[in-house]
Amino acid sequence: MSTTDKTDEKELGAAGAQLSTAPEEEEAGTVVPGSFGGLRKPGFVGATAWTAREVWGWLRWMWRQLTSMRVALILLFLVSLAAIPGSLIPQTSTNAVKAQDFTDAHPTVAPLYEKLGLFHVYSSVWFSAIYILLFVSLAGCIIPRSWQFVGQLRSKPPAAPRNLTRLPAYATWRTPAEPDEVLESAQSALRRRRFRTARAGTAVASEKGFLREAGNLLFHIALFGLLISFAVGQLWKGDGSKLIVEGDGFANTITAYDDFTPGSFYGADDLNAFGFDLDSFTATYATSGPDKGSARTFRANIHYWTGADGKKHKGAIEVNKPLEIAGSKVYLNGHGYAPVVTVKDGSGTVVYSGAVAFLPTDANLTSTGVIKVPDAVDKNGKADQLGFSGLFTPSFKLDSTLGPISVFPALANPALILTAYHGDLGVDSGLPQNVYQLDTKNLKQFKDSKGNIVSKAMQVGDTMTLPNGAGSITFDGIKTFAQFQVTHQPATGWALTSAFSAIIGLAGSLFIQRRRVWVRAVRGDDGVTVVELAGLGRSESAKIADELGTFVDILLVTAPVQAEQPPEETSEASEETQPEDEGARA
């Protein structure tokens, strides 16, 4: 409540009170806790144990502080401030790989960040404490406001003050109309302008602008809804990614994901039954002009189904156009190429045949990848695992500085450049490995008879033969792949509705003015009715004065201004002076 509102309330009594539903706060300097006899702390000489009444006083004071608007704003600011490291520092809950890379790149500050919980901000103790306090503060603010607001809606407008001239907007005149006629006309005019009215004695009291407090309450309730939506979305969410080569499919199970991050209350048993097959991937690019090579169309053509025996439906997923299936959304995050190869070992047996995804490293889809063949043997039948690493370029060019690169993202001149290894891939050690990296610690590169490293740039149909009869690899063709993100994020609709409601509530609380108007009509001693109009707003504004002027114009139709008659002594004086004037003129 502002200083102006408090002054109005003291001077005008009930007429200036309750222009806001904000819970009243203690005056500055008032001793609230322990005020039943003053503040005192147990433990010093002469102190006695606290009484239950004093403990209750402290608890009541702390509750008032927690539910005050000042503390709520401080907590809201702290939540916004605490979200900054969650946005700048990689979070283990969303991307564990990036978080580990950050830890490896910053060995000095990473242990400190870990102790402070900066790698898992939204599940840390300190963030949860701020969040819960804000939650309780809003709840403690909304409930009393709501009860007060309901009470004000059910109550009548306060009676008119005795002295209306003290109000900021005031008008008066005398009229020959009857007082009842003036008050009936005033009450009718106020109701037409959606004022709540109540007639008491010689005055009509009216009030308008309750939507201001309704907007204020709506804003607080919407903010409360946002907090609930955020909590539900974090606790019951699930997020995973999957790379799918065209012709392959996906089923929504934990084992099918490349990586999956569940929420605290969301696990494998909560996954909805659905899946989809990637039929093909369509990508088009600008072929000329300054935007040459920029994407024009990215679309994954799929068939999806829901349930164990669900019927397949044709669909498409594009960038920023996810497909919603069984309560989850499937996003298209990226795409690339997967060379199709056939690998034979030293015995001539085909030990691998299929597509291998190569991950893009630039806008022209120059891609890197590895091929691991753990079941290969040499020409003597001895286990000798094979590994290949290299580049795939959809539009090959040999740059004098950069080496082999792609100059266009479409398949204009595809080439596969590989280097071969043999030895122990480390896949049998039991330790997890990155499928897109080749651990060369226990591997040796193949070399020819001259000691040169065996490497070859192959086009579709070419074969690279390994030395010493170790086998061969053939470049059979090219497929595309797409990178999908499957997200189960509940309460998004709640969050959107709450945000929209918060905007509406904030607009109402800012632009709607709470105001009161009183009209009094009293017959004077001379038999002429005296009309008084006065208005009061919650804050200083020209709107109440303009509105009062409108009511004055309306009432003047029913209660016109009494014409003033000239005094009798003035008339007598005029008669006495008239003969003198005539004599002078004669």
Buried (B, 14 or more C-beta within 10 A) or exposed (E): BEEBBBEBBEEBEEBBBBBBBBBEBEEEEEEBBBBEEEEEEEEEEEEEEBEEEBEEBBEEBEEBBBBBEEBBEBBBEBBEEBEEBBEEBBBBBEBBEEBBEBBEEEEEEBEEBBEEBBBBBBBBEEBEEBBEBBBBBBEBBBEBBBEBBEEBEEEEBBBBBEEBEBBBBBBEBBBEBBBEBBBBBBBEBBEEEEBBBBBEEBBBBBBBBBBBBBBBBBBBBBBBBBBBBBBBBBBBBBBBBBBBBBBBBBEBEEEBBEEBBBBEEBEEEEBEBBBBBBBEBEBEBEEEEEEEBEBEEBBBBBBBBBEEEBEEEEBEBBBEEBBEBBEBBBBBEBBBBBBBBBBBBBBEEEBBEBBBBBBBBEEBBBBBBBBBBBEBBBBEEEEBBBBBBBBBBBBBBEEEEEEBBBBBBBBBBBBBBBBBBBBBBBBEEEEEEEBBEBBBEEBEBBEEEEEEEBBBBBEBEBBBBBEEBBBBBBBBEBBBBBBBBBBBBBBBEBBEBBBEBBEEBBEBBEEBBBBBBBBBBEEEEEEEBBBBBBBBBBBEBEBBBEBBBEBBEBBEEBBEEBEEEEEEEEEEEEEEEEEEEEEEEE
